[in-house]
Amino acid sequence: MTTDPKRKTPPNTSIPLATRDGVGPSRTVLPVGSWKTILDYLVDQFPNVSASEWKRRMSLEEVIDERGVAVTENRPYEANLGIFYYRSIEVEDRIPFDEKVLFQDDHLVVADKPHFLPVIPSGRFVQETLLVRLKNRLGIDSLVPIHRIDSGTAGIVVFTVKESQRDAYQALFRQRQVEKCYEAVACANQSLKLPMTYESRMVQDEHFMRMCEVIGKGAPNSLTHIDLIEARGEHALYRLRPVTGRKHQLRVHCAALGIPIINDPMYPIMQPKPTDDAPRDYSKPLQLLARSLEFRDPITGSQRKFVSTRDL
């Protein structure tokens, strides 16, 4: 289920629509406003979905309120009412790389994600995401990732199967009880004395998609252990072990050390974003791989280690 974090959560959070094609229903809560009908609000709020498309969905009872009542096209507007609907994209190009399922039991599913594939639905991708692909492939609608990696990063992603066990696994990351190992191909820098530990204070950049480092405005909040695996001429293969899990942490740290990761479109310089109708360039994947995750399973008590089969 997708929830708008800026909206007030309704008192009844039950979900009256089932998962369809691997995608759970999205929810929005109607704000205070002057719209005459719920349809008017939806058309105004989601300009990429036409009024005729919303009417079609309503006729199929695919727009439901939090009480389980179908929303009709003439239904008057009601502020603070929770609305559930299916998010869909009319044209969604397939990302031409496949995930691998490395492990599956009653508790976890572990996937080896290719570059370019988002983990969860966002932007112009719904079906072409790791979560939805796995739901459709395995027939497990309850799958939820317990951590995230960027769409450009390849490697290990772990999902929980049972909702009742989800918090126990997510707590491992909150409490830093997971050993994470990444590999990256980046520029060679002979001046770096490796292995080393790098820490800095990271905050949101002026551009909403980026993070940046600041000096003298608080204690460090990000820490990464960095080592050299092998030299590759002008480039090198590095091992990165993040202790903290800040957004874009490895990419920011590598750029700050003068070893920007190859094919990084954001760091150290933000590259122009391709237009939505431009074909994607799959020839230059970000050279960052989530190589392995290791932790003690809070449910079974066994030591778990999952290793990607991919190479950079």
C-alpha positions in Angstrom: 0.0 0.0 0.0 1.2 3.5 -0.8 0.4 6.2 1.7 0.8 10.0 1.3 2.9 10.9 4.4 1.7 14.5 4.2 -1.9 13.5 4.8 -3.6 12.9 8.1 -4.1 9.2 8.7 -7.7 8.3 9.0 -9.0 6.5 12.1 -9.9 3.4 10.0 -6.8 2.1 8.2 -8.3 -1.2 6.9 -7.7 -1.8 3.2 -11.0 -2.5 1.3 -9.2 -3.4 -2.0 -7.2 -6.5 -2.6 -3.7 -6.6 -4.2 -4.0 -6.7 -8.0 -1.2 -7.7 -10.4 1.2 -7.5 -7.5 0.2 -3.9 -6.6 -1.6 -3.0 -3.4 -4.0 -0.1 -3.4 -2.8 3.4 -2.8 -4.5 5.7 -0.2 -5.1 9.4 0.0 -7.0 11.4 2.6 -9.2 14.2 1.3 -8.0 17.5 2.6 -10.2 20.5 3.5 -11.1 22.2 0.3 -13.8 23.6 -2.0 -14.2 20.7 -4.5 -17.8 19.8 -5.2 -17.2 16.1 -5.8 -14.6 13.5 -5.0 -14.0 13.1 -8.7 -13.2 16.9 -9.0 -10.5 16.5 -6.3 -9.0 13.4 -7.9 -8.8 15.0 -11.3 -7.2 18.1 -9.8 -4.8 16.1 -7.6 -3.7 13.7 -10.3 -3.4 15.6 -13.5 -1.9 12.7 -15.4 -5.1 10.7 -14.9 -8.0 11.9 -17.0 -11.6 12.5 -15.7 -12.8 9.7 -18.1 -10.3 7.3 -16.6 -11.4 8.1 -13.1 -15.0 7.6 -14.1 -14.1 4.2 -15.7 -12.4 3.1 -12.5 -15.4 4.2 -10.4 -17.8 2.3 -12.6 -15.7 -0.8 -11.9 -15.8 0.0 -8.2 -12.0 0.5 -8.1 -12.2 3.6 -6.0 -13.4 2.8 -2.5 -13.6 4.8 0.7 -12.2 3.7 4.1 -15.6 2.3 5.0 -15.6 0.0 2.0 -18.2 2.0 0.1 -17.6 2.5 -3.6 -17.0 6.1 -4.7 -19.3 7.2 -7.6 -18.5 10.1 -10.0 -21.2 12.3 -8.5 -20.4 11.7 -4.8 -20.1 14.9 -2.8 -16.7 15.9 -1.5 -16.0 14.9 2.2 -12.9 16.3 3.8 -10.8 13.9 5.9 -12.2 10.8 4.2 -9.7 8.1 3.3 -9.9 7.0 -0.3 -8.3 3.8 -1.8 -7.6 3.3 -5.5 -5.3 1.4 -7.8 -2.3 3.2 -9.2 -1.6 2.2 -12.8 0.5 3.5 -15.7 -0.9 3.1 -19.2 2.5 2.6 -20.9 5.3 1.1 -18.9 8.4 -0.1 -20.7 10.1 -3.2 -19.5 13.5 -2.8 -17.8 15.5 -5.4 -19.8 17.3 -7.0 -16.8 16.1 -9.8 -14.5 16.3 -10.3 -10.8 17.4 -13.5 -9.2 15.8 -15.1 -6.2 18.7 -16.3 -4.0 16.8 -17.6 -1.0 13.2 -18.2 0.1 11.6 -19.7 3.2 8.6 -19.0 5.4 10.1 -15.8 6.7 12.3 -14.2 4.1 12.8 -13.8 0.3 16.2 -12.6 -0.8 16.7 -11.2 -4.3 19.7 -10.2 -6.3 18.5 -7.0 -8.0 19.9 -5.8 -11.4 20.9 -2.2 -12.1 18.1 0.2 -13.1 15.3 -1.7 -11.5 13.5 0.2 -8.7 12.8 -1.7 -5.5 9.2 -0.3 -5.0 6.7 1.5 -7.2 7.6 5.1 -7.8 7.5 7.7 -10.6 6.8 6.0 -13.9 7.4 2.4 -12.7 4.9 0.2 -11.1 5.0 -3.3 -12.6 8.7 -2.8 -13.5 9.8 -2.8 -9.9 11.5 -5.5 -7.9 8.7 -5.8 -5.3 5.9 -6.1 -7.9 7.9 -8.5 -10.0 8.5 -10.8 -7.0 4.8 -10.6 -5.9 3.7 -11.7 -9.3 6.4 -14.3 -9.7 6.1 -15.9 -6.2 2.4 -15.2 -5.5 3.2 -13.6 -2.1 1.1 -10.4 -1.8 2.5 -9.8 1.7 6.1 -9.2 0.6 7.7 -6.0 2.0 11.4 -4.9 1.7 13.1 -4.5 5.1 15.6 -2.1 3.6 16.1 -0.1 0.3 18.8 0.4 -2.3 18.7 2.9 -5.1 17.3 1.8 -8.5 20.8 2.4 -10.0 22.4 0.1 -7.4 22.5 -3.7 -8.0 22.7 -6.4 -5.4 21.0 -7.9 -2.3 17.5 -6.9 -1.2 15.8 -8.7 1.6 12.0 -9.0 1.9 9.8 -10.3 4.8 7.0 -12.7 4.1 4.9 -12.3 7.2 3.6 -8.9 8.4 3.8 -10.0 12.0 7.6 -10.5 11.7 8.4 -7.4 9.8 9.3 -5.1 12.7 11.7 -7.7 14.1 13.7 -7.7 10.9 13.5 -4.0 10.4 14.8 -3.5 13.9 18.1 -5.1 12.9 18.8 -2.2 10.6 17.6 0.5 13.1 19.9 -1.0 15.7 22.8 -1.5 13.3 22.9 -5.2 13.7 23.4 -5.9 10.0 26.8 -6.1 8.4 26.5 -4.5 4.9 29.2 -4.8 2.3 29.2 -2.9 -1.0 31.6 -2.8 -3.9 32.2 0.1 -6.2 34.3 0.9 -9.3 35.5 4.4 -8.9 38.4 6.6 -9.9 41.8 5.7 -8.5 43.3 8.0 -6.0 46.9 7.2 -4.9 46.8 9.8 -2.2 44.3 7.9 -0.1 45.7 5.7 2.7 43.6 2.6 2.6 42.0 1.0 4.5 40.4 4.0 6.1 37.2 5.1 7.9 35.5 8.2 6.7 32.8 10.1 8.5 30.9 13.3 7.9 27.7 15.1 8.6 25.2 14.7 5.8 22.0 16.8 5.3 19.5 17.3 2.5 20.9 19.3 -0.4 19.1 22.3 -1.9 18.1 19.9 -4.7 15.6 17.5 -3.3 17.2 14.5 -4.9 20.6 15.0 -3.5 22.4 14.9 -0.2 25.4 17.0 0.8 28.0 17.3 3.6 28.2 20.2 6.0 31.1 21.3 8.3 30.7 22.8 11.7 27.0 22.3 12.0 26.8 19.2 14.3 28.4 15.9 14.9 29.1 13.4 12.1 26.0 11.3 11.3 27.5 9.0 8.6 30.4 6.6 8.7 31.9 4.2 6.1 34.8 1.8 6.2 36.7 1.9 2.8 39.3 -0.5 1.5 40.9 -1.3 -1.9 40.2 -4.6 -3.5 42.2 -4.2 -6.7 43.6 -1.5 -9.0 42.2 -1.2 -12.5 44.4 1.3 -14.2 42.7 4.7 -13.9 40.0 3.1 -11.8 39.9 0.8 -8.8 37.5 -1.7 -7.2 36.7 -0.6 -3.6 35.0 -2.4 -0.7 32.6 -0.1 1.2 31.2 -1.1 4.5 28.6 1.5 5.7 28.0 1.6 9.5 25.2 4.1 9.1 22.6 4.2 6.4 22.1 7.7 5.2 20.5 8.4 1.8 23.2 8.2 -0.9 25.9 7.8 1.8 28.4 5.8 -0.2 28.0 8.0 -3.3 28.5 11.2 -1.3 31.5 9.8 0.7 33.3 8.5 -2.5 32.8 11.8 -4.3 34.1 13.7 -1.2 37.2 11.6 -1.2 38.0 12.2 -4.8 36.9 8.7 -5.9 33.5 9.3 -7.5 31.7 6.1 -8.5 31.7 5.5 -12.2 28.5 6.5 -14.0 27.1 8.3 -11.0 24.6 10.9 -12.4 24.4 12.9 -9.2 27.8 13.1 -7.5 29.9 15.1 -7.6 28.0 16.9 -10.3 24.3 16.6 -11.0 23.7 15.6 -14.6 20.6 16.7 -16.5 17.7 14.3 -15.9 16.4 12.6 -19.1 12.9 13.5 -20.2 10.1 11.0 -19.6 9.8 10.3 -23.3 13.5 9.8 -23.9 14.7 6.2 -24.2 16.8 5.0 -21.2 20.5 4.5 -21.6 21.2 1.1 -20.2 24.9 1.1 -21.4 26.2 3.0 -18.3 25.0 1.4 -15.1 26.1 3.0 -11.8 29.1 0.9 -10.7 27.8 0.2 -7.2 26.9 -3.3 -6.0 25.3 -4.3 -2.7 27.6 -7.4 -2.4 26.4 -8.9 0.9 24.2 -8.7 4.0 24.9 -10.7 7.2 22.8 -10.8 10.4 21.5 -13.1 13.1 17.9 -14.0 12.3 15.6 -12.6 15.1 13.0 -15.3 14.3 15.0 -18.5 13.8 18.2 -17.5 15.6 20.4 -18.7 12.7 23.2 -16.7 11.3 22.3 -15.4 7.8 24.6 -14.3 5.0 23.5 -13.5 1.5 25.9 -12.7 -1.3 25.2 -11.3 -4.7 26.3 -13.3 -7.7 26.8 -10.1 -9.8 30.1 -8.5 -10.8 31.1 -5.0 -11.6 
